[in-house]
């Protein structure tokens, strides 16, 4: 039952809750209007007796339904709103610009709408992202050995204290301590099930996590300690590579990843991660089975801890580990994402 659509009552409850776990896997046809929608459609919900559920767009068309103009079920899931994409392009084109709400108004955007859209797609506001980009420019200057005042000016900060506070908030280090140091680069990657933060150097991927994972701040702290490095925003060839591989994965064009990984864990933890990567896509293993594969059949709890310590989601597929009774168990990105990923991979094998 893990991959088959559940009963009508369960799907109707998911429709009322706008459950994202079914996005791309289930659609609802509304007999009173003749349209079909995603279960996450924001439109007013139909009555129970006016709904029919399908596992594909083709099934909706064959039953005579037409696509909803509001939730656009024919569009790729996870597609960014045009406004978000346009403003992100402006950030790339003018990285040194100090943005304000007045700038958004001059461009014809409502600041509150922009704020909500960026929070929904990326987990932070447009102005916060612009501020972080400017801070990153200053940090790049520090890495090249520039003085703090030069880095501050490159970041667009009028106040030295403001620049120092921005860096401490971002990295936990003072600007003087960062001069001449090498560091990792971080960048947002948009996916159909939420934005992810990728952290890499020029050689390997160190972290890939969903931005709303509550443990992410502590994971970044541990990563800085493990690498003795700072983290700034920017792209590297490795981030470009994992971004392209994730696009193929979510488009249903492949389930394997070749991006080099930097595994920060004990020898046993790395053995467990290797066992996770050996699980074929679209299949699952229990914690006990992973313990056997790792050569320690009685170490189920240790396997669970190693599984939870994974900092490279999807690529090291801890989502393929389930309970011994076949139930979905803990997943840092949320059980709905675990369910979504398993359904997505199973569909590719069909």
RAUR-V134106 format. One record per helix or strand of 3 or more residues. SS is the DSSP state (@ for helix, = for strand). FROM is the first residue (numbers start at 1). TO is the last residue. Records with the same first field share a line. If there is no record, write none. Layout:
SS = FROM-TO  FROM-TO
This chain:
@ = 8-17  20-22  48-50  57-62  82-93  101-106  111-122  126-143  148-154  160-171  175-178  216-227  237-250  267-277  287-293  300-308  318-320  335-349
= = 27-30  35-38  51-54  183-189  196-200  205-210  230-233
